[in-house]
Amino acid sequence: MKSEIVSIEQWDRPQPQRDGTLCSAHGRTSCSRDLVAEVILRDEGSPRVRWTVCDHWLKTNPDAIAYDAQ
């Protein structure tokens, strides 16, 4: 299922991952980086999916790079 980025809100300060707030792109088991943004996605099953992401994802994900270039 293809998703589309609706918005990216970068935070003023990075936040550590906690039990209730994980890197949605990588999951806690494979990502220990601080979170830096909230990304709102839309897909076929839902008009609003909220992700919290690390800086690595923002800088390497092709869709995030293209969204940021707009």
Secondary structure by P-SEA (a helix, b strand, c coil): cbbbbcbbbbbcccccccccccccccccccccccccbbbbbbcccccbbbbbbcaaaaaccaaaaaaaac
